[in-house]
Amino acid sequence: MKISKEILNGFFIFLGIAIFFLLMEVLNLSHLFYLRLLNVLFIFYGVNRTLEQNLAEGQNSFLPNAISALITSFVGVVLSIIALLIYSFARGGDAYVKSLSQAFMFGGEPSVMTYSLCLFFEGSASCIIVTLLLMLYWNNKYKAD
């Protein structure tokens, strides 16, 4: 069974984000919220890789490539949020999330599920933005619809 490039590249996005955040935790840099914003680079990498593979396979229609790019980024974000849920509950649940939210942009006292849901919406927005930016970048490579 062959794994689709969207799932494989989405998994690479997840691996990059997971290793990055674990490295930040080990180096005690997880309180620096601006470093967390660098995870968008992993989304750029995975989506760009999918688009390059599509072009190498001769798929140069705009809409199928945009859908492929969105699927890739959403796979990475969903896997990352599932891993965050597991990691948060393993580290103490709501108490761990409260320590994260103090250094991030959350007010109040979010639960693990609220925190994860907010990150899902943030991740979805970044998926769409990254896809649009890369589709504009690769725009001259696609035939007109």
C-alpha positions as CSV (number, residue, x, y, z in Angstrom):
1,M,0.0,0.0,0.0
2,K,1.4,3.3,-1.1
3,I,1.0,6.3,1.3
4,S,-0.1,9.4,-0.5
5,K,2.3,12.3,-0.7
6,E,-0.1,14.5,1.1
7,I,-0.2,12.2,4.2
8,L,3.6,11.6,4.0
9,N,4.5,15.3,3.8
10,G,1.8,16.1,6.5
11,F,3.6,13.6,8.7
12,F,6.9,15.4,8.0
13,I,5.3,18.6,9.1
14,F,4.2,16.9,12.3
15,L,7.7,15.5,12.9
16,G,9.3,18.8,12.4
17,I,6.9,20.6,14.7
18,A,7.1,17.8,17.4
19,I,10.9,17.7,17.4
20,F,11.0,21.5,17.5
21,F,8.7,21.8,20.4
22,L,10.3,18.9,22.3
23,L,13.7,20.6,21.7
24,M,12.3,23.9,23.1
25,E,11.0,22.0,26.1
26,V,14.4,20.3,26.7
27,L,16.3,23.6,26.3
28,N,13.8,25.3,28.6
29,L,12.8,27.8,25.9
30,S,9.1,26.9,25.8
31,H,8.2,30.1,27.7
32,L,9.4,32.2,24.7
33,F,6.1,32.4,22.7
34,Y,7.7,34.1,19.7
35,L,9.8,30.9,19.1
36,R,6.5,29.0,18.8
37,L,5.6,31.0,15.8
38,L,8.5,29.4,13.9
39,N,6.5,26.2,13.5
40,V,5.0,27.8,10.4
41,L,8.3,27.1,8.6
42,F,7.6,23.4,8.9
43,I,4.2,23.9,7.3
44,F,5.9,25.8,4.5
45,Y,8.4,23.0,4.0
46,G,5.8,20.2,3.8
47,V,3.4,22.1,1.5
48,N,6.1,23.2,-0.8
49,R,7.4,19.7,-1.0
50,T,3.9,18.4,-2.0
51,L,3.6,21.1,-4.7
52,E,7.1,20.3,-6.0
53,Q,6.2,16.6,-6.2
54,N,2.9,17.4,-8.0
55,L,4.8,19.5,-10.6
56,A,7.4,16.7,-11.0
57,E,4.5,14.3,-11.7
58,G,3.1,16.6,-14.3
59,Q,0.1,17.8,-12.2
60,N,0.0,21.4,-13.2
61,S,-3.6,22.3,-12.7
62,F,-4.2,25.0,-10.1
63,L,-7.2,23.7,-8.2
64,P,-6.1,20.0,-7.6
65,N,-2.7,21.3,-6.4
66,A,-4.3,23.8,-4.1
67,I,-6.5,21.0,-2.6
68,S,-3.4,18.7,-2.3
69,A,-1.5,21.5,-0.5
70,L,-4.4,22.1,1.9
71,I,-4.7,18.4,2.7
72,T,-1.0,18.2,3.4
73,S,-1.0,21.1,5.8
74,F,-4.2,20.0,7.6
75,V,-2.7,16.5,8.1
76,G,0.3,18.1,9.8
77,V,-1.8,20.4,12.0
78,V,-4.2,17.7,13.0
79,L,-1.4,15.2,13.9
80,S,0.3,17.9,15.9
81,I,-2.8,18.8,17.9
82,I,-3.5,15.1,18.6
83,A,0.1,14.8,19.8
84,L,-0.3,18.0,21.9
85,L,-3.4,16.5,23.5
86,I,-1.6,13.3,24.4
87,Y,1.5,15.2,25.7
88,S,-0.6,17.7,27.7
89,F,-2.5,14.9,29.5
90,A,0.8,13.1,30.1
91,R,2.3,16.2,31.7
92,G,-0.6,17.0,34.0
93,G,-3.6,18.1,31.9
94,D,-5.1,21.4,32.7
95,A,-2.2,22.4,35.0
96,Y,0.3,21.9,32.2
97,V,-1.9,23.9,29.8
98,K,-2.2,26.8,32.3
99,S,1.6,27.0,32.4
100,L,1.6,27.2,28.6
101,S,-1.1,29.8,28.4
102,Q,0.7,32.2,30.7
103,A,3.5,32.5,28.2
104,F,1.2,32.5,25.2
105,M,-1.7,34.6,24.0
106,F,-4.5,33.1,26.0
107,G,-6.4,34.8,28.8
108,G,-8.1,33.1,31.7
109,E,-7.6,29.5,32.5
110,P,-8.1,27.3,29.4
111,S,-8.6,23.6,29.7
112,V,-6.6,21.2,27.5
113,M,-9.6,20.9,25.1
114,T,-10.1,24.7,24.9
115,Y,-6.4,25.2,24.3
116,S,-6.3,22.5,21.6
117,L,-9.4,23.8,19.9
118,C,-8.0,27.3,19.7
119,L,-4.7,25.9,18.3
120,F,-6.8,24.0,15.8
121,F,-8.4,27.2,14.5
122,E,-5.0,29.0,14.5
123,G,-3.4,26.1,12.7
124,S,-6.3,26.0,10.1
125,A,-5.8,29.7,9.4
126,S,-2.0,29.2,9.0
127,C,-2.7,26.2,6.6
128,I,-4.9,28.4,4.4
129,I,-2.4,31.3,4.4
130,V,0.6,29.1,3.7
131,T,-1.3,27.4,0.9
132,L,-2.3,30.6,-0.7
133,L,1.2,32.1,-0.4
134,L,2.8,29.0,-2.0
135,M,0.1,28.8,-4.7
136,L,0.9,32.4,-5.6
137,Y,4.6,31.6,-5.6
138,W,4.1,28.6,-7.9
139,N,1.4,30.3,-9.9
140,N,3.4,30.6,-13.1
141,K,4.1,26.9,-13.1
142,Y,0.4,26.0,-13.6
143,K,-1.6,26.1,-16.8
144,A,-4.5,28.5,-16.9
145,D,-7.9,27.1,-15.9
